[in-house]
Amino acid sequence: MALSFCLLPFGRTGGRPTTRRMACQMHLKQLGLAMHIYHDAHGVLPQAVGGTGAGGNENRLNGLVALLPYLEETRLFDQIMQGEPPGGPAPWDLNYAPWQAEVQLFRCPAAGDTVVDRDYRWTSYAFCIGDVASDIHHLPQARGAFAPGLSTRFDEIGDGLSQTIFMSEIRPPDGRRTIGQIAVNLPRNVLDDVGICQQLVDASNRYYRNDVSLHTYGRGYNWADGAAGPGLVNTILPPNSPSCAVGGIEAVDGIYSAGSHHPGGCQVLLGDASVQMISERIDCGDLGAAPLKLDKAAAEVERRASPYGVWGALGTANGNEEIDDDY
């Protein structure tokens, strides 16, 4: 039976929130068109995380960097590529001027003045890696449209571009609010029981408990850094759920949830460059199931249906799930 879901409609309520959501939608659409132009030029999508290795940018560049020339940011891109070292230093180098550049297209206008830059320049958009939580910075194969260090072609996305998430909104932090923050240094059993992550918030589901350690900066804190905290999202817990980093603070495994400043859900960019608003009540299937672990010797895992309902299915590139086209 085909999976079905309800999308939140655009523009049903008047006023500034709707205007900002529409502007945010256009930002995502521009990112999607840039990806298509990039694919036309290079034959593949940009890597979600890549770079020039040790001594350079430590293979931590966000895929947004590669898209800069296709977003009318050629001057900034050239400055990065011609830097010292070429491609720039590590994206956490506070003394490198390009990493301090503010790219308005990378920010959702709905955030307004509620988010303040702290050392780095934040972003509202992250690349989707599908429903995986383990080895996410070193995946042997892509489960979603993107994976760190790997490049995907359109013809490798068997589920179809219109049914595969390329990017999702993430919300920069606001105090201890669940949306936008990351619980850190959690035990590895989170990777087999995502319910542990869900239990780190209070009864309202809006705030992390006071005894939970949080990331210094939170989600999306540095647009140049492609690591999970600032640059990746997985489709396991529904939008506006907590995020949980396992065994460390950054560039570690875990649950990295989507979220936004828009009430009730978040916007996602699909592979055909369309944008949809996804409800935080979207079907997430069996949240008691452990996330799949990819094995280079078991390629069939890549093509296994997601256990996480419609949300998980939208995140996979080759899960062979059937999703009703009721947009």
Order of alpha helices (4+ residues) and beta strands (2+ residues): alpha-beta-beta-alpha-alpha-beta-beta-beta-alpha-alpha-beta-beta-beta-beta-beta-alpha
